[in-house]
Amino acid sequence: MASVLGHLKPEIVWHHFEEICKYPRPSKFEEKIAAYIESVGKRNNLETVRDAFGNVIIKKPATQGKENLKTVALQGHIDMVCEKNRDVEHDFDNDPIQPYIDGEWVKAKGTTLGADNGIGVAAALAVIEDKTLVNGPLEFLFTLDEETGLTGAANLDTEILKANILLNLDSEELGTLFIGCSGGKNTEVKFPFAQDSVDTNSKAFELKVAGLIGGHSGLEINAGLGNAVKILNRLMWHTQSLFGLRLAKIEGGNKHNAIPREAFAVVVVPADKANDFAIYVAEYNTLIKSENSTKEPNLYVSAEARSLPSFVIDAKTQAALFNSLYAVPHGVLKMSADIPGLVETSTNLATIISDDKSVQIVTSQRSSVASENEEAVEMVSSVFNLAGAEVSYGDGYPGWKPDVHSEVLVLFKETYKKLFGSEPEVTAIHAGLECGIIGEKYPKMDMISFGPTMFGVHSPDERLKIPTVEPFYKLLTEVLANIPSK
């Protein structure tokens, strides 16, 4: 297959990124990409190992004369969020990602691109193979399963790294240096239900909310984007009383760390109210499009006739479900008082799905303040507790406390100004980075996170800005050439 990205600069980085796109890598199924990364280490005659969990570690010796520099670990995760548009045929277990160039952006055809964190991994692989570089001792840590629980980092052996400094290559804005991140926890909900019979003198419809942008539930939670589950539930909450709507099946969102782009429901209304119901949905479509026209220009809501389902959810559970979905918060809960523009605490109504016994919901809470994250979890739990649902929790992950006096931060700021003539922005990120977990395991390690510019990660609108990749790699390699001595 002909190269699409091979002419872009720096060629060694884009070559590896295009190679990475060939390997399926859903979270928890990263064996093929891990094998490719191992092959890069071994063909360069470098020490290459897998730890007990499966993380890949490669070690590269110092350039001659640089042996006394502090050891640096370059770190990124090799899994990706696998999202696609509903009308796209794509098997994320086997099919390659299909990148293409659109102006100054690299995008993928109908799916997530996987630049999160594929471009960071590509840059690390480039450092492994780039014979022009000057560097001290280097370690490369490629972690598994970051996107669905950071379990690769959580299971990292505490003795396998010797590095004094860790460069996390998993940030998404050139010119911004991240020195802290939020912690997070999932609140999971189940509504068991009884099956009610369906009145044969009824009409069934599939309600559809689609066309939303979606995106990362941390980085873009303050962007004013629509939540498809919230929009769908608002419609059902009203039509439950207006038209006697009964719910048979519901599905929305795909990932705990993505804002839902689409949501669907199979519903039943009395036959004599079906026409009025369809008219109401069309009017709701106009209303919701008007409310969200600036941020969500492609949003739409539709109702299409379907055959009658075999059952509907019992009326009591349905009412409790609709009320709790309407009441549960979604979005920013608090902004940081210390870092302007930084979201401190938020919650995401992430996914909903039903089977023939229950409706299951996943929500995700984040905060850079541990006590506030717990409060957000309790707030969400209280809504569902009032509705009589079963509530449980994920393990959660720690935040990363900023160190404004970090030695590597000073080096990055000086290097950035020397290269580009301006000061970088220094901030924290409202998302989980593996730095928080790795920092717990290696508490003396100096850390920073940076990367090129990308938008729409965790959604099929994901795009990587081409002109930012070369300066990102230049910053990385120039910092590696100037690491202080031990």
N, C-alpha and C positions, 0 to 999 in steps of 0.2 A: 504493500500500500504506500502510495507516494506521501512524502512528508508535507504537512500543511503548515507547520510552524518552524521548520528547520532553518529558514532564512532570517529569522528574528535574532536580535542580539540581546544578551550573549548566547551564542549558538549552543554552547555546552549545557547551559541551563535549560533552554527550550527543547533541546534534544531529549534530555531526561524527562522533562514534563510530558512530552508527546509519547515517550515510551511508557510512562506511568499510566497514561490514559488507556493504554491497551489492556491493562490488567484489571479485572473486576476486583473491587475492594470494599464491599459492604462491611460495616462493623461486625466483628466476630467471624468474618470469612475473608481474612487477609492473606491466606497462605500463598497465593500466586504472586502478589506484589512483594511479600516478604522474601520469597525465593528470588525474585528479580534483584532486590536490594542486596541480598547475600551474594548473588553472582557478581555484582559490581565490586564488592569488597574483595572477593576471592580472585577475580581476574586482575586486580591491582596488587595481589600478594600481601594483603593486609589481614591482620588478626580480625576474624569475623566469627561471632558467636550468637547463639540464641539463648536467652535466659529461660528459666523454667516456665514462664508464662508464654513465651514466644516473641517477646521484644527482640529486635535485632540490634546488636552493638558492634560497631566497627571502630578500630583504633588505627590512627595514622601517625607515624613518628614525625618528629620535628624536622624542618629544613635544617641542613647542616649549619651549626653555629647558633641555632635558636632553641637548643635543648633546655635551656634554663628558664624559658618563659613559663608562665603558669599554664596549666593544662585547661583547655577549653572543650566543653561538650556542645555540639550542635544538635538540637533536638526538634523533632517534628513527629506527627502521627500519620500513619499510613492508611487509615480507613477514611471513608468519606460518607457524607449524608447522601443517600440514594433517593432522590425525588425526581419524578417525571410528570409531565402533563398527562392527564387521563387519556387523551386521544393518541398518545405516543406508545408504540410497541417497543419495549426495551427490557431485556432480561439482565438485571444488574449482577446476577451470579455468573454470567457468561459473556455478555456483549461488551465490547469496548466502548468507552466514551468517545463521542465524535466531535472533536473540537473544530471550530472554524473561526475565521477572522472577520470581524465586523467593525470597520474603521480602526479605531485605536484600542479595540477590545477583543479579547478571545472569549468566545462563548461555546456552549455545547448545544447540539441539536436536540431540543426537547427535554433535556435532562439537566441535573446539576452537573457542573463542570468538574468539580473535585479539586479546584485550585486551593480550596481549604481541605487539606493542607498540602496538596500535591505540589504546589510551586515551592513551598518551603523545603519539602523533601527533595525536589529536583535541585534546588540550590545546594543542599548538603551533599548530594551525590556529585554535583559539579565540583565542589571543593575537594572531594575524594580524588577525582580524576584530573583536576586542573594542575598541569605540570609547571605553570608559570607562577604559582603562589609561593609566598614566603609565610611560614607559620611555625608556631611552637607545637608541642604535642597536642593532638586532637583526638577527641572521642566523638562518635556519632551514635545517637540514641534514636531509634525509630520505634515508636510505641504503637501498640495495637489498641483498638476499641476506645478511642477517645470520645467519639461522638455519642455513644450510648451508655456512658458511665465512667469514662476515664480509667477503665480497669487495667489497661496496660501500665499506666503510671502507678496505679495503686498497688500493683503486684510486682513492681520493680524491686530487684534485690538491692539491699542497702550497702552492699560491698562492691558491686560490679563497676561503678564509676569511680574514677580518681580525680575528676576534674575539680578545679577551683572555681570555675566560671561556667555558667550555662547560658547559651544563646538559644532561646525559643523562637522558632521561625514561623510562628502561627498567628501573626497579627496581620491586619488588613488595611493599613493606611501608611503609605510612604511619608516619612517626615514626622511620624509619631512614634515615640518610644514608650513602651508600656512597662511600668514598674510595679504593678499590682493588678489583682483581678478579684472578682466576686466569688463567693462560695455559693452553693446551691443545693436544693433538695426537691425531690418530686413528691407530690401528694397524689395518691392513686385512689380511685373511687369506684365502687361497684354498686349498682342498683339491681338486685335480684327482682324478678317480676313473675307474675302469673300470666298465663296466656288466656286472653279472652277470645271468644269466637267472633267471626266477622259477619256482620249483617249482609246478607246477599243482595239487599237493596241498597248497595253502596257503590261508590266509585273510588278507585285507587289512583294515586298520582305519585310520581317521583319528583320531589322537590330538589332543586339543585342550586347551590350557590357556588359560583366559579368566577374565574377571571381576576382573582385577587393576586397581589404581588407576593405575599408571604415574606419569608426571610428569617433571619436569625432572631430567636426570641430574646437574646440579650442585647446584641448590638443594635437591633432595629426596633426594640420594644417602645422607644420614644418617638418613632417616626410617624405616628398617626395612621398606621396601616390598619386595614380592616381585618377582623377575625371571622372567618367563614362560619364557625360553629355558633358564635354569638349572633350573627346575622340570621342564620337559619332558625335558631331557637326563638328569636324575637318574633319571627313570622309565625311559628307554630304556637307560641304562647298566646298570641292574639286570636288566631283562627281556631284554637281549641274551644273558646267560648262562643265565638261568632258563628262557627259552622259545625261544631261538634267533631272537630278533627280528632282522629285516633292515630297513634303512631305504631307502625309495625317494625320498622328497621331504621337505623341511623348510623352514619359513618362520616367522620370528618377529621382532617389532619392526619399526618403520618408519623411525625417525630416529636418527642418531648421537647426538643430544643428548636422547633420551628413554629412560626406563627401560621395557623391553618389557612391554606389558600383556597381549599374546596371543602364542601360539606354536602351530604346527600341524605335524604330521608324518604322512605316509602310510607305514605299516609293514606288514610281512608276517610271519606266524608260521605254523608247521606247523598243518595243519587239526586234528590230534588234540590240540593244545595251546590252541586258540583259546578254548574256554570257560574254562579256567583263567586264561588271559591276561586275559580280560575281567573275571573276578573280581578278579584282582590289581590291575587299574587302578582298580576301584571301591574297593578297600581303600586304595590309594595316595591316591585322592581324599579319603577320610576322614582319612588321616594328614596330608596336606599342608594340608587345611583346618584341622585342629586346631593344627598348628604355627604357622599364620599367622592365626588367628581374630581377633586383636585389630586388626592392621593391615590385613588383607585379608579382610573379612567376606564378600565376594562371589566369592572365588576358587573355581574348580572345575576338575576334570580329567575328561575323558570319552574314551570310545573308541566309535566308530561304524563299523559294517561298511561296506566299500567294495569296488568291483570290483578285481581284481588289477591292479597297475601293469604296465607293459611291461618294467621292469627294476628292479633294486635296486643300491645302491652296493656296490662290492666290499668284502669282509669286512675286509681290512687297513685300508683308508681309513676305514671305518665305526668300527673300534675306535680308531684314532688320533683321529678326530673326537670321539667320545664321551669319551675320556680327557682330551683337551685342554680340552673345554668344562667338564668337571667340575673340572679343576685350575686353570683360569685364574681369577684373582681378580676379584671384582666388589664394589664398595662403597668404603667409606672405608679408606684406607691410613694416613693420619696426620691428627691434629687439630692445629690451630695452638697453639703454646705461648705466643703473644703476645696473641691475641684469643680470649677464652673462647667456646666453642661454634662456632668457625669451623672448617670442614673445610679442611685445608691441601692434602691430596693424595688423589685418588680415581681409580677406574677404573670404566667402565661397559661391560658386555657388551651391546651395543646392538642389533645386527640380525644375522639369519642368513637366507640364502635359497639355494636350490639350483636348478640347471637340469639338463640332461642330460649335462653334462660336469664340473661342479665344484660345491662348496659354498663360498659366500662369506660372510665374517664381518666385521663392523665393530665395533671397540671404541674407546672414547674415554677418554683420560687427561687429568686436569686437576690443576694445582697453582699456588699462588701463589709457589712457589719453582721457578725454572727448572730447577735441577739435579735436584730431586725429580721434576719432571714427566718428565725424561729417564729417570730410574731406573724410574718406573712404566711407561713405554713399553718399556724393556728387560726388565722383569719379565714383562710380557704377551708380548712377542716370544719370550722364552726358552721359554715353555710351548709355543707353537706351533712354534717351531724344533725342539724335541724331538720333536714329533709329525710332523715332516717336511713341514709346510705351507709355502706360499709367503707371505712376509710383506713388506708394503710400508707406506708411511707417507704421511699427508697433510702439507700444508705447515705446519700449526700456526699459532698466533697468540700474540702476547705478552700478558703480564700488565700490570697497572697498579699501580705502586708507590704506596702511601699517602703523603700529605703532611699530617701532622697540624697543620702551621702554615699551611695554605692560607688565603688571605684570604677566598675565597668560603665556605669552611667556617665561619669565624668569623661571617660575615654570616648564613648559614643557621641556625646555632645561636641567635644572638640573635633572629632573626626568628621562629623556631619557638617559642621561649620566650615572646616577646611575644604571639604569636597564641593559643597553646594552653596556656600556663602550666606547661609541663613541659619537661624537657631531652630532645632527640632522642637516639637511639642512634647512635653513629658507629662504623662497622665496614667491613670489606671483604666481598666476595661470592665464593662458590665457584662462579663461572660466568664465562664470557667476556663482557665488555662491550666495545663498540666504543671505549670510552675508551682502552684499551690501545693499539690501533692508531692512533687519532687522536692520542694523546699522542706517539707516535713521529714522526708527521708534523709536529706542532705542539708541540714540546717545551716551549715557554714558556707554554702555555695552562693556566690554572687550571681544574680540572674537579671536578664532583661529580655523583652519580647519585641520583635519588630517584623516587618514584612512589606511587600509591595501593596498596591491599592487594588482592592476588589470590592464588589458590591453584590447584593442579592444572594449571599451564600446561604446554603441549605434550601435553595429553591431553583427551579429551572431557569430563572432569570440571572443566575450567578454569572458574573463577568469579571475578567481579570484585565487590568489596564496595562497594555503593552509597554508604554513609555516608562513605567515605574519599575519594571523588572531589572533593567540594566543598572540603574542607580542603587537599587536594593542589593544587588550582588556586589557592586563596587563598594558599598558601605560595609558589607559583611567581610569582604576580603581585605579591605584596608584596616579594619579593626583587628582582624586576625594577625596582620603583619606588625601590629603595634601593641600587642598584649604585654603588660608589665612582667618583669621577672618575678620569680618565686620569692 
